[in-house]
Amino acid sequence: METVRTVRKLRTALRSAKLSPVGFVPTMGALHKGHLSLVSNATESCPVVVVSIFVNPTQFNDRNDLKNYPRTPESDLDLLRGVMRERDIVFMPEDKEIYPEEDSRDFRFGNLDNVMEALHRPGHFNGVAQVVSRLFDIVKPDKAWFGQKDFQQLAVIRELVKQTGNKVEIIGNPIIREDDGLAMSSRNRLLDPELRAKAGIIYSALSDAAIMIMDNDIPAIREHVIKKIENAGGFSVEYYEIADDIELKPLHTKNEMERGKRYYGCIAVKAGNIRLIDNVELPVM
């Protein structure tokens, strides 16, 4: 694989490859098996794949979160060498390559701007839209892979593609989990060891909800999920919502569920000072 750090060199490398379709996996580094599954799926579908590693400053509403976000460039490259081919490209730009000048664009995503993550991380998805649209302009991929752990982000990116008229195909990749069910995340390595040992409770509670929906309504399910997680100690649930995967409109009762749609239980949990998100699909009654 080739590692490049400038837009010019990336474009030169892609022109030299003369291969299509071009696959793309955008990441913020601190890679794990979840990221590698995205890259592996991309290499199976595309003769050349670009993986970007860039911690995007515009999507952090908390400056301390940006400062503390894990950065492991050398180990990231070591991991990528195990799944990428000689012709594939790793793009590791500095901020000035992505934002040669301040990005003042203001994106609007309707209901997606008013629920779950958007309520707790104001400005986050505008920053995501800025960097993803910029990366799409730079890489010009035919297909791009994103993890389904970032459930709302995936919906936002699909809406972004519609709004901008970009022809890139957006592909959601299943969540990759640790042995105890915890969704793999770069933030997991920041967890206090005691909380990490108990963090499987999040997936356990989400899985309970997928069973409870058969005989219980949403308020009872929400109460169970929150109590089970918070009773483990050290965890605080920011939200648990059941929503469809297109508009993400939270449901108040399971009678609102419609056949033909897919619904997910989505959660954000503070584990000490570390914020974790996850989701599990629910059956439609």
C-alpha positions as a Markdown table, in Angstrom:
| # | Residue | x | y | z |
|---|---|---|---|---|
| 1 | Met | 0.0 | 0.0 | 0.0 |
| 2 | Glu | 1.1 | 3.6 | -0.6 |
| 3 | Thr | 0.8 | 6.3 | 2.1 |
| 4 | Val | 0.2 | 9.9 | 1.0 |
| 5 | Arg | -0.3 | 13.0 | 3.0 |
| 6 | Thr | -1.4 | 15.6 | 0.4 |
| 7 | Val | -4.4 | 15.9 | -1.9 |
| 8 | Arg | -2.1 | 16.4 | -4.9 |
| 9 | Lys | -0.2 | 13.1 | -4.2 |
| 10 | Leu | -3.5 | 11.2 | -3.6 |
| 11 | Arg | -4.9 | 12.3 | -6.9 |
| 12 | Thr | -1.7 | 11.5 | -8.7 |
| 13 | Ala | -1.7 | 8.0 | -7.2 |
| 14 | Leu | -5.3 | 7.4 | -8.2 |
| 15 | Arg | -4.6 | 8.6 | -11.8 |
| 16 | Ser | -1.6 | 6.3 | -12.0 |
| 17 | Ala | -3.7 | 3.3 | -10.8 |
| 18 | Lys | -6.2 | 3.8 | -13.6 |
| 19 | Leu | -8.6 | 1.4 | -11.8 |
| 20 | Ser | -12.3 | 1.6 | -11.0 |
| 21 | Pro | -14.5 | 1.4 | -9.2 |
| 22 | Val | -12.7 | 3.3 | -6.4 |
| 23 | Gly | -13.6 | 2.2 | -2.9 |
| 24 | Phe | -13.3 | 4.5 | 0.1 |
| 25 | Val | -13.2 | 4.0 | 3.9 |
| 26 | Pro | -13.0 | 7.2 | 5.9 |
| 27 | Thr | -11.7 | 6.8 | 9.5 |
| 28 | Met | -10.4 | 8.9 | 12.4 |
| 29 | Gly | -7.7 | 6.4 | 13.1 |
| 30 | Ala | -7.1 | 4.4 | 16.3 |
| 31 | Leu | -8.1 | 1.4 | 14.2 |
| 32 | His | -9.6 | -1.8 | 15.4 |
| 33 | Lys | -11.2 | -4.9 | 13.9 |
| 34 | Gly | -14.4 | -3.0 | 13.1 |
| 35 | His | -12.4 | -0.7 | 10.8 |
| 36 | Leu | -10.5 | -3.6 | 9.3 |
| 37 | Ser | -13.8 | -5.3 | 8.4 |
| 38 | Leu | -14.8 | -2.1 | 6.4 |
| 39 | Val | -11.5 | -2.2 | 4.6 |
| 40 | Ser | -11.7 | -5.9 | 3.8 |
| 41 | Asn | -15.2 | -5.5 | 2.4 |
| 42 | Ala | -14.1 | -2.6 | 0.3 |
| 43 | Thr | -11.1 | -4.6 | -1.1 |
| 44 | Glu | -13.4 | -7.4 | -2.0 |
| 45 | Ser | -15.6 | -5.1 | -4.1 |
| 46 | Cys | -13.1 | -2.6 | -5.6 |
| 47 | Pro | -9.7 | -3.0 | -7.4 |
| 48 | Val | -8.4 | 0.1 | -5.6 |
| 49 | Val | -9.3 | 1.3 | -2.1 |
| 50 | Val | -8.5 | 4.5 | -0.3 |
| 51 | Val | -8.5 | 4.6 | 3.5 |
| 52 | Ser | -8.3 | 8.0 | 5.1 |
| 53 | Ile | -7.0 | 8.7 | 8.6 |
| 54 | Phe | -8.0 | 12.1 | 9.8 |
| 55 | Val | -9.3 | 13.4 | 13.1 |
| 56 | Asn | -11.8 | 16.0 | 12.0 |
| 57 | Pro | -11.8 | 19.0 | 14.3 |
| 58 | Thr | -15.1 | 20.4 | 13.0 |
| 59 | Gln | -17.2 | 17.5 | 14.4 |
| 60 | Phe | -16.1 | 17.9 | 18.0 |
| 61 | Asn | -18.3 | 20.1 | 20.1 |
| 62 | Asp | -16.1 | 19.4 | 23.1 |
| 63 | Arg | -12.5 | 20.6 | 22.7 |
| 64 | Asn | -11.3 | 18.2 | 25.4 |
| 65 | Asp | -12.8 | 15.3 | 23.5 |
| 66 | Leu | -10.8 | 16.4 | 20.4 |
| 67 | Lys | -7.6 | 16.7 | 22.4 |
| 68 | Asn | -8.0 | 13.3 | 24.1 |
| 69 | Tyr | -9.2 | 11.4 | 21.0 |
| 70 | Pro | -6.8 | 8.5 | 20.6 |
| 71 | Arg | -4.2 | 8.8 | 17.9 |
| 72 | Thr | -2.1 | 5.7 | 17.0 |
| 73 | Pro | -0.8 | 6.3 | 13.4 |
| 74 | Glu | 2.0 | 3.8 | 13.5 |
| 75 | Ser | -0.1 | 0.9 | 14.8 |
| 76 | Asp | -2.9 | 2.0 | 12.3 |
| 77 | Leu | -0.5 | 1.6 | 9.4 |
| 78 | Asp | 0.7 | -1.8 | 10.7 |
| 79 | Leu | -2.9 | -3.0 | 10.9 |
| 80 | Leu | -3.7 | -1.8 | 7.4 |
| 81 | Arg | -0.7 | -3.6 | 5.9 |
| 82 | Gly | -2.5 | -6.8 | 6.9 |
| 83 | Val | -5.6 | -6.1 | 4.8 |
| 84 | Met | -4.6 | -3.7 | 2.1 |
| 85 | Arg | -2.9 | -4.5 | -1.2 |
| 86 | Glu | 0.1 | -2.9 | -2.9 |
| 87 | Arg | -2.1 | -0.7 | -5.1 |
| 88 | Asp | -4.3 | 0.6 | -2.3 |
| 89 | Ile | -3.7 | 4.0 | -0.7 |
| 90 | Val | -3.7 | 5.4 | 2.8 |
| 91 | Phe | -4.5 | 9.1 | 3.0 |
| 92 | Met | -3.2 | 10.8 | 6.1 |
| 93 | Pro | -3.6 | 14.6 | 5.6 |
| 94 | Glu | -2.9 | 17.5 | 7.9 |
| 95 | Asp | -5.8 | 19.9 | 8.7 |
| 96 | Lys | -4.7 | 22.4 | 6.1 |
| 97 | Glu | -5.1 | 19.7 | 3.3 |
| 98 | Ile | -8.8 | 19.1 | 4.2 |
| 99 | Tyr | -9.6 | 22.7 | 5.2 |
| 100 | Pro | -7.3 | 25.1 | 3.2 |
| 101 | Glu | -9.6 | 27.8 | 4.4 |
| 102 | Glu | -12.4 | 27.8 | 7.1 |
| 103 | Asp | -15.4 | 25.7 | 6.1 |
| 104 | Ser | -18.5 | 27.8 | 6.9 |
| 105 | Arg | -21.0 | 25.6 | 5.1 |
| 106 | Asp | -24.2 | 25.0 | 7.1 |
| 107 | Phe | -26.0 | 21.7 | 6.3 |
| 108 | Arg | -29.6 | 20.9 | 7.2 |
| 109 | Phe | -30.9 | 17.4 | 7.6 |
| 110 | Gly | -34.5 | 17.8 | 8.7 |
| 111 | Asn | -35.5 | 15.5 | 11.6 |
| 112 | Leu | -32.0 | 14.0 | 11.6 |
| 113 | Asp | -30.8 | 17.3 | 13.2 |
| 114 | Asn | -33.4 | 17.1 | 16.0 |
| 115 | Val | -33.1 | 13.7 | 17.6 |
| 116 | Met | -30.7 | 11.5 | 19.6 |
| 117 | Glu | -27.0 | 12.4 | 18.9 |
| 118 | Ala | -27.9 | 15.8 | 17.4 |
| 119 | Leu | -29.5 | 16.8 | 20.6 |
| 120 | His | -26.5 | 15.9 | 22.7 |
| 121 | Arg | -23.8 | 16.9 | 20.4 |
| 122 | Pro | -24.8 | 20.2 | 18.8 |
| 123 | Gly | -23.0 | 20.9 | 15.6 |
| 124 | His | -21.5 | 17.4 | 15.4 |
| 125 | Phe | -23.3 | 16.3 | 12.2 |
| 126 | Asn | -22.6 | 19.6 | 10.4 |
| 127 | Gly | -18.9 | 18.9 | 11.0 |
| 128 | Val | -19.4 | 15.3 | 9.8 |
| 129 | Ala | -21.1 | 16.6 | 6.6 |
| 130 | Gln | -18.3 | 19.1 | 6.1 |
| 131 | Val | -15.5 | 16.5 | 6.3 |
| 132 | Val | -17.3 | 13.7 | 4.4 |
| 133 | Ser | -18.3 | 16.0 | 1.5 |
| 134 | Arg | -14.8 | 17.3 | 1.4 |
| 135 | Leu | -13.3 | 13.8 | 1.3 |
| 136 | Phe | -15.7 | 12.7 | -1.3 |
| 137 | Asp | -14.6 | 15.7 | -3.5 |
| 138 | Ile | -11.0 | 14.8 | -3.0 |
| 139 | Val | -11.2 | 11.0 | -3.4 |
| 140 | Lys | -14.2 | 10.9 | -5.8 |
| 141 | Pro | -15.1 | 7.3 | -4.8 |
| 142 | Asp | -17.6 | 5.1 | -6.4 |
| 143 | Lys | -18.4 | 3.3 | -3.2 |
| 144 | Ala | -17.9 | 4.2 | 0.5 |
| 145 | Trp | -18.1 | 2.1 | 3.6 |
| 146 | Phe | -19.4 | 3.2 | 7.0 |
| 147 | Gly | -20.0 | 1.3 | 10.2 |
| 148 | Gln | -23.5 | 0.8 | 11.4 |
| 149 | Lys | -22.5 | 1.5 | 15.0 |
| 150 | Asp | -22.7 | 5.2 | 14.1 |
| 151 | Phe | -26.4 | 4.7 | 13.2 |
| 152 | Gln | -27.4 | 8.3 | 13.0 |
| 153 | Gln | -24.2 | 9.3 | 11.1 |
| 154 | Leu | -25.0 | 6.7 | 8.5 |
| 155 | Ala | -28.5 | 8.2 | 7.9 |
| 156 | Val | -27.0 | 11.7 | 7.8 |
| 157 | Ile | -24.4 | 10.7 | 5.2 |
| 158 | Arg | -27.1 | 9.1 | 3.0 |
| 159 | Glu | -29.1 | 12.3 | 3.2 |
| 160 | Leu | -26.0 | 14.3 | 2.4 |
| 161 | Val | -25.4 | 12.3 | -0.7 |
| 162 | Lys | -29.0 | 12.9 | -1.8 |
| 163 | Gln | -28.7 | 16.7 | -1.1 |
| 164 | Thr | -25.4 | 17.1 | -3.0 |
| 165 | Gly | -26.3 | 14.8 | -5.9 |
| 166 | Asn | -23.1 | 12.8 | -5.4 |
| 167 | Lys | -23.2 | 9.4 | -7.1 |
| 168 | Val | -21.2 | 7.5 | -4.5 |
| 169 | Glu | -22.9 | 4.3 | -3.2 |
| 170 | Ile | -23.0 | 4.3 | 0.6 |
| 171 | Ile | -22.6 | 0.9 | 2.2 |
| 172 | Gly | -23.4 | 0.2 | 5.9 |
| 173 | Asn | -21.2 | -2.4 | 7.5 |
| 174 | Pro | -22.5 | -4.5 | 10.4 |
| 175 | Ile | -21.3 | -3.8 | 13.9 |
| 176 | Ile | -18.2 | -5.8 | 15.0 |
| 177 | Arg | -18.3 | -6.6 | 18.7 |
| 178 | Glu | -16.0 | -7.7 | 21.5 |
| 179 | Asp | -16.4 | -11.1 | 23.1 |
| 180 | Asp | -18.7 | -9.6 | 25.7 |
| 181 | Gly | -20.9 | -7.8 | 23.1 |
| 182 | Leu | -19.4 | -4.3 | 23.5 |
| 183 | Ala | -19.4 | -2.6 | 20.1 |
| 184 | Met | -15.9 | -2.1 | 19.0 |
| 185 | Ser | -14.9 | 1.6 | 19.2 |
| 186 | Ser | -11.7 | 3.6 | 19.2 |
| 187 | Arg | -13.0 | 5.1 | 22.5 |
| 188 | Asn | -13.0 | 1.7 | 24.2 |
| 189 | Arg | -9.3 | 1.9 | 24.9 |
| 190 | Leu | -10.0 | 5.0 | 27.0 |
| 191 | Leu | -12.3 | 3.2 | 29.4 |
| 192 | Asp | -11.5 | 2.7 | 33.0 |
| 193 | Pro | -10.6 | -1.0 | 33.4 |
| 194 | Glu | -13.3 | -1.6 | 36.0 |
| 195 | Leu | -15.9 | -0.1 | 33.7 |
| 196 | Arg | -14.6 | -1.9 | 30.7 |
| 197 | Ala | -15.1 | -5.2 | 32.5 |
| 198 | Lys | -18.8 | -4.4 | 33.0 |
| 199 | Ala | -19.4 | -2.6 | 29.6 |
| 200 | Gly | -20.9 | -5.7 | 28.1 |
| 201 | Ile | -24.1 | -4.8 | 30.0 |
| 202 | Ile | -24.9 | -2.3 | 27.3 |
| 203 | Tyr | -25.3 | -4.9 | 24.6 |
| 204 | Ser | -27.0 | -7.2 | 27.0 |
| 205 | Ala | -29.7 | -4.6 | 27.7 |
| 206 | Leu | -30.1 | -3.8 | 24.1 |
| 207 | Ser | -30.6 | -7.5 | 23.3 |
| 208 | Asp | -33.2 | -7.7 | 26.1 |
| 209 | Ala | -35.2 | -5.0 | 24.3 |
| 210 | Ala | -35.2 | -7.0 | 21.1 |
| 211 | Ile | -37.0 | -9.8 | 23.0 |
| 212 | Met | -39.2 | -7.6 | 25.2 |
| 213 | Ile | -40.8 | -5.9 | 22.2 |
| 214 | Met | -42.8 | -9.0 | 21.6 |
| 215 | Asp | -44.8 | -8.5 | 24.8 |
| 216 | Asn | -44.0 | -5.1 | 26.1 |
| 217 | Asp | -44.5 | -1.5 | 25.0 |
| 218 | Ile | -41.7 | 1.0 | 24.5 |
| 219 | Pro | -42.0 | 2.9 | 27.9 |
| 220 | Ala | -41.5 | -0.4 | 29.8 |
| 221 | Ile | -38.6 | -1.4 | 27.5 |
| 222 | Arg | -36.9 | 1.9 | 27.9 |
| 223 | Glu | -37.2 | 1.7 | 31.7 |
| 224 | His | -35.7 | -1.8 | 31.7 |
| 225 | Val | -32.8 | -0.9 | 29.5 |
| 226 | Ile | -31.9 | 2.2 | 31.5 |
| 227 | Lys | -32.2 | 0.5 | 34.9 |
| 228 | Lys | -30.2 | -2.6 | 33.8 |
| 229 | Ile | -27.3 | -0.5 | 32.6 |
| 230 | Glu | -27.3 | 2.1 | 35.4 |
| 231 | Asn | -27.7 | -0.5 | 38.1 |
| 232 | Ala | -24.3 | -2.0 | 37.0 |
| 233 | Gly | -22.7 | 1.1 | 38.5 |
| 234 | Gly | -20.6 | 3.7 | 36.8 |
| 235 | Phe | -22.8 | 4.1 | 33.8 |
| 236 | Ser | -25.3 | 6.9 | 32.9 |
| 237 | Val | -27.7 | 6.6 | 30.0 |
| 238 | Glu | -28.1 | 9.8 | 28.0 |
| 239 | Tyr | -30.9 | 8.4 | 25.9 |
| 240 | Tyr | -32.5 | 5.2 | 24.7 |
| 241 | Glu | -34.8 | 5.5 | 21.7 |
| 242 | Ile | -36.5 | 3.2 | 19.2 |
| 243 | Ala | -36.5 | 4.7 | 15.8 |
| 244 | Asp | -36.6 | 3.7 | 12.1 |
| 245 | Asp | -33.4 | 3.8 | 10.0 |
| 246 | Ile | -34.5 | 6.5 | 7.6 |
| 247 | Glu | -36.1 | 9.5 | 9.4 |
| 248 | Leu | -35.0 | 8.3 | 12.9 |
| 249 | Lys | -38.2 | 9.5 | 14.4 |
| 250 | Pro | -38.4 | 8.1 | 17.9 |
| 251 | Leu | -41.4 | 6.0 | 18.7 |
| 252 | His | -43.6 | 6.4 | 21.8 |
| 253 | Thr | -45.5 | 3.1 | 21.4 |
| 254 | Lys | -44.9 | 0.0 | 19.4 |
| 255 | Asn | -48.3 | 0.6 | 17.7 |
| 256 | Glu | -46.4 | 3.2 | 15.6 |
| 257 | Met | -44.2 | 0.5 | 14.1 |
| 258 | Glu | -45.0 | -0.1 | 10.4 |
| 259 | Arg | -44.4 | -3.2 | 8.4 |
| 260 | Gly | -41.8 | -2.8 | 5.7 |
| 261 | Lys | -39.7 | -0.5 | 7.9 |
| 262 | Arg | -36.7 | -1.4 | 10.0 |
| 263 | Tyr | -36.4 | -0.3 | 13.6 |
| 264 | Tyr | -33.5 | -0.1 | 16.0 |
| 265 | Gly | -33.0 | 0.5 | 19.7 |
| 266 | Cys | -30.3 | 3.2 | 19.9 |
| 267 | Ile | -28.4 | 4.2 | 23.0 |
| 268 | Ala | -25.8 | 6.6 | 24.2 |
| 269 | Val | -24.1 | 5.8 | 27.6 |
| 270 | Lys | -21.5 | 7.7 | 29.6 |
| 271 | Ala | -19.1 | 5.2 | 31.1 |
| 272 | Gly | -17.3 | 7.4 | 33.5 |
| 273 | Asn | -16.1 | 10.2 | 31.2 |
| 274 | Ile | -16.2 | 8.2 | 28.0 |
| 275 | Arg | -19.3 | 8.3 | 25.8 |
| 276 | Leu | -20.3 | 5.1 | 24.0 |
| 277 | Ile | -23.1 | 4.5 | 21.4 |
| 278 | Asp | -24.6 | 1.3 | 20.2 |
| 279 | Asn | -27.8 | 0.0 | 18.5 |
| 280 | Val | -29.6 | -3.3 | 17.9 |
| 281 | Glu | -32.3 | -4.0 | 15.4 |
| 282 | Leu | -35.8 | -4.9 | 16.7 |
| 283 | Pro | -38.3 | -7.1 | 15.1 |
| 284 | Val | -41.4 | -5.4 | 13.6 |
| 285 | Met | -44.6 | -6.8 | 15.2 |
